Amino acid sequence: MNTKLILQEFINRDENIQHAPYDPEQEFYFAIKSGNITKVEDSLNSNPLHLKKGLGKLSRNELQHFKYHFAINAALVARYCMENGMEMAVAFNISDYYINKADKCNSIIAISDLHKQMCIEYCRKMQHYSMSNIYSRPVIKAIDYIYDHLNERILAKDISKYTNLSLAYLSKIFKNETKETLTEYILNRKLETSQNMLLNSNYSISSIAMMLSFPSQSYFTECFKKKFNMTPNTYRKTMKPESPFAK
């Protein structure tokens, strides 16, 4: 699939054809290249690819139409990420990987879900690039450890051992740079992950609490309510978008 040719055809198409508004699109790409995962996830949840308004008609075949738009989005996201420091080889490798996967999809929903995965992967990569400019190497290493072990009970002493720093020194520089203690950071990332699971999965609240290694469902609910001012159950019922296909 020649993404450059597809993109050029898209840019040069009839200007009278309705297309997606420029500013929201720019805002979305800016969120990706800035590593703003929360904003990107919110945008993808409220406006997934298969429901996006004003997409120019690129093929009479509906499935092929969305595959073309997927390729265009992959090319654009790669370009924006390269503008913000991502290496060209990394950007193109991610793009090629997901375009090849999209080409094998046999439903529009599958393409839309894959589009979300691709955008979040780019965003996570860019978040790491952004962290490199803000945080010291030991703090980045500690953060990486936390993200890699969100499904476990994470102890500060284990992070200290992983970074080869004393717990006192690591705790000091971590708080100075992130403005959160290690304990606060671990809890907040687990709670943010639980938000995503509540919106994008059908796992029960007890299962989510268990998968994120909270001591109990009641403790998870208590922490969630304290941070987000509502219970996990209320959050899911209030915030989860209804699928137009769930009839």
C-alpha positions as CSV (number, residue, x, y, z in Angstrom):
1,M,0.0,0.0,0.0
2,N,1.6,3.3,-1.1
3,T,0.7,5.7,1.7
4,K,2.4,8.7,0.1
5,L,0.3,8.3,-3.0
6,I,-2.9,7.9,-1.0
7,L,-2.1,10.9,1.1
8,Q,-1.4,13.0,-2.0
9,E,-4.7,12.0,-3.6
10,F,-6.5,12.8,-0.3
11,I,-4.9,16.3,-0.2
12,N,-5.6,17.1,-3.9
13,R,-9.2,15.8,-3.9
14,D,-12.2,18.0,-4.7
15,E,-12.4,20.8,-2.1
16,N,-16.2,20.8,-2.2
17,I,-16.3,17.4,-0.5
18,Q,-17.0,17.8,3.1
19,H,-14.1,16.8,5.3
20,A,-13.2,16.6,9.0
21,P,-12.7,20.0,10.6
22,Y,-9.0,21.0,10.7
23,D,-8.7,22.4,14.2
24,P,-10.0,19.3,16.1
25,E,-7.7,17.1,13.9
26,Q,-4.7,19.4,14.7
27,E,-5.6,19.2,18.4
28,F,-5.7,15.4,18.2
29,Y,-2.3,15.1,16.5
30,F,-0.8,17.6,18.9
31,A,-2.0,15.5,21.8
32,I,-0.3,12.4,20.3
33,K,3.0,14.1,19.6
34,S,2.9,15.7,23.1
35,G,2.4,12.3,24.8
36,N,-0.9,13.3,26.3
37,I,-2.4,9.8,26.6
38,T,-5.5,10.9,28.6
39,K,-6.6,13.4,25.9
40,V,-5.9,11.0,23.1
41,E,-7.9,8.2,24.8
42,D,-10.8,10.6,25.5
43,S,-10.8,11.7,21.8
44,L,-10.6,8.1,20.5
45,N,-13.4,7.0,22.9
46,S,-15.7,9.8,21.9
47,N,-14.9,9.9,18.2
48,P,-13.5,6.5,17.0
49,L,-12.4,6.2,13.4
50,H,-15.5,4.2,12.3
51,L,-17.8,7.0,13.6
52,K,-15.7,10.0,12.4
53,K,-17.8,12.6,10.5
54,G,-16.7,14.1,7.2
55,L,-14.2,11.5,6.0
56,G,-13.7,12.0,2.2
57,K,-14.9,9.0,0.2
58,L,-11.7,7.2,-1.0
59,S,-13.3,4.0,-2.3
60,R,-16.7,2.6,-3.2
61,N,-15.9,-0.4,-1.1
62,E,-16.6,0.7,2.5
63,L,-14.0,-1.6,4.1
64,Q,-11.3,-0.4,1.6
65,H,-12.4,3.2,2.3
66,F,-11.5,2.9,6.0
67,K,-8.2,1.1,5.2
68,Y,-7.2,4.0,3.1
69,H,-8.1,6.4,5.9
70,F,-6.2,4.3,8.3
71,A,-3.1,4.5,6.1
72,I,-3.5,8.3,5.9
73,N,-3.8,8.6,9.6
74,A,-0.7,6.4,10.2
75,A,1.3,8.6,7.8
76,L,0.1,11.8,9.5
77,V,0.7,10.5,13.0
78,A,4.2,9.4,12.1
79,R,5.0,12.8,10.6
80,Y,3.8,14.7,13.7
81,C,5.8,12.4,16.0
82,M,8.9,12.9,13.9
83,E,8.4,16.6,14.2
84,N,8.6,16.2,18.0
85,G,11.7,14.1,18.1
86,M,10.8,10.5,17.2
87,E,13.4,8.9,15.1
88,M,12.3,8.4,11.5
89,A,13.1,4.6,11.5
90,V,11.0,4.1,14.7
91,A,8.1,6.2,13.3
92,F,8.0,4.3,10.0
93,N,8.4,0.9,11.6
94,I,5.3,1.5,13.7
95,S,3.4,2.9,10.8
96,D,4.3,0.0,8.5
97,Y,3.5,-2.6,11.2
98,Y,0.0,-1.2,11.8
99,I,-0.8,-0.5,8.1
100,N,0.1,-4.2,7.3
101,K,-2.2,-5.3,10.1
102,A,-5.0,-3.0,8.9
103,D,-4.7,-4.4,5.4
104,K,-5.6,-7.8,6.9
105,C,-8.6,-6.6,8.8
106,N,-12.0,-7.9,7.6
107,S,-14.3,-5.5,9.4
108,I,-14.6,-1.7,9.9
109,I,-14.7,-2.1,13.7
110,A,-11.5,-4.1,13.6
111,I,-9.8,-1.3,11.7
112,S,-11.2,1.3,14.1
113,D,-9.9,-0.7,17.1
114,L,-6.5,-1.1,15.5
115,H,-6.4,2.7,14.8
116,K,-6.9,3.3,18.5
117,Q,-4.1,0.9,19.4
118,M,-1.8,2.6,16.9
119,C,-2.5,6.1,18.1
120,I,-2.0,5.1,21.8
121,E,1.3,3.3,21.0
122,Y,2.6,6.4,19.2
123,C,1.4,8.5,22.1
124,R,3.2,6.3,24.7
125,K,6.4,6.5,22.7
126,M,6.1,10.3,22.6
127,Q,5.4,10.4,26.3
128,H,8.7,8.6,26.9
129,Y,10.5,11.1,24.6
130,S,8.9,13.9,26.6
131,M,9.9,12.3,29.9
132,S,13.5,12.2,28.6
133,N,13.5,16.0,28.5
134,I,11.9,16.4,31.9
135,Y,13.1,13.6,34.1
136,S,16.5,12.2,35.0
137,R,17.5,8.8,33.9
138,P,16.9,7.1,37.4
139,V,13.4,8.6,37.5
140,I,12.6,7.4,34.0
141,K,13.8,4.0,35.0
142,A,11.6,4.0,38.1
143,I,8.6,5.1,36.0
144,D,9.3,2.4,33.4
145,Y,9.4,-0.2,36.2
146,I,6.1,1.0,37.6
147,Y,4.3,0.8,34.2
148,D,5.8,-2.7,33.6
149,H,4.5,-4.0,37.0
150,L,1.0,-2.3,37.3
151,N,-0.5,-5.8,37.6
152,E,1.6,-6.5,40.7
153,R,2.0,-5.2,44.2
154,I,4.8,-2.7,43.6
155,L,7.1,-2.0,46.6
156,A,9.3,1.1,46.8
157,K,12.2,-1.1,47.9
158,D,11.9,-3.1,44.7
159,I,12.1,0.0,42.6
160,S,15.1,1.1,44.6
161,K,16.8,-2.1,43.9
162,Y,16.0,-1.9,40.2
163,T,17.4,1.6,39.9
164,N,20.5,0.8,42.0
165,L,19.8,3.8,44.3
166,S,19.1,4.0,48.0
167,L,15.4,4.3,48.8
168,A,16.0,7.6,50.5
169,Y,17.8,9.2,47.5
170,L,15.4,7.8,44.9
171,S,12.4,9.0,46.9
172,K,13.8,12.4,47.2
173,I,14.6,12.9,43.5
174,F,11.4,11.2,42.4
175,K,9.3,13.6,44.5
176,N,11.3,16.6,43.3
177,E,10.8,15.7,39.6
178,T,7.3,14.2,39.5
179,K,5.8,16.2,42.4
180,E,4.4,12.9,43.7
181,T,5.8,10.4,46.1
182,L,6.5,6.9,44.8
183,T,3.5,5.6,46.6
184,E,1.3,8.3,45.2
185,Y,2.6,7.8,41.7
186,I,2.0,4.0,41.8
187,L,-1.6,4.4,43.1
188,N,-2.5,7.2,40.6
189,R,-1.2,5.2,37.6
190,K,-3.1,2.1,38.8
191,L,-6.3,4.2,39.2
192,E,-5.8,5.8,35.7
193,T,-5.3,2.3,34.3
194,S,-8.5,1.2,36.0
195,Q,-10.4,4.1,34.3
196,N,-9.3,2.8,30.9
197,M,-10.3,-0.7,31.8
198,L,-13.7,0.4,33.0
199,L,-14.4,2.2,29.8
200,N,-12.9,-0.3,27.3
201,S,-13.5,-3.7,28.8
202,N,-16.3,-5.7,30.3
203,Y,-14.2,-6.9,33.2
204,S,-16.1,-6.8,36.5
205,I,-14.9,-4.2,39.1
206,S,-13.7,-7.0,41.3
207,S,-11.6,-8.4,38.4
208,I,-10.1,-5.0,37.7
209,A,-9.2,-4.6,41.3
210,M,-7.6,-8.0,41.4
211,M,-5.7,-7.5,38.1
212,L,-4.2,-4.3,39.4
213,S,-3.3,-6.0,42.7
214,F,-5.4,-3.9,45.0
215,P,-5.7,-5.7,48.4
216,S,-9.5,-5.8,48.0
217,Q,-12.4,-4.5,45.9
218,S,-13.5,-2.3,48.7
219,Y,-10.1,-0.6,49.0
220,F,-10.0,-0.1,45.2
221,T,-13.4,1.5,45.4
222,E,-12.4,3.7,48.3
223,C,-9.3,4.9,46.4
224,F,-11.1,5.4,43.2
225,K,-13.9,7.5,44.8
226,K,-11.3,9.6,46.7
227,K,-9.5,10.5,43.4
228,F,-12.4,10.8,41.0
229,N,-15.3,11.7,43.3
230,M,-17.4,8.7,42.1
231,T,-17.4,5.0,42.5
232,P,-16.0,2.7,39.7
233,N,-19.5,1.5,39.0
234,T,-20.9,5.0,38.6
235,Y,-17.9,6.0,36.5
236,R,-18.5,3.1,34.1
237,K,-22.2,3.8,33.8
238,T,-21.7,7.6,33.4
239,M,-18.7,7.7,31.1
240,K,-18.7,4.6,29.0
241,P,-19.9,5.5,25.5
242,E,-22.7,3.4,24.1
243,S,-21.8,1.4,21.0
244,P,-24.2,2.0,18.1
245,F,-24.0,-1.7,17.3
246,A,-25.0,-2.9,20.8
247,K,-28.7,-3.3,20.0
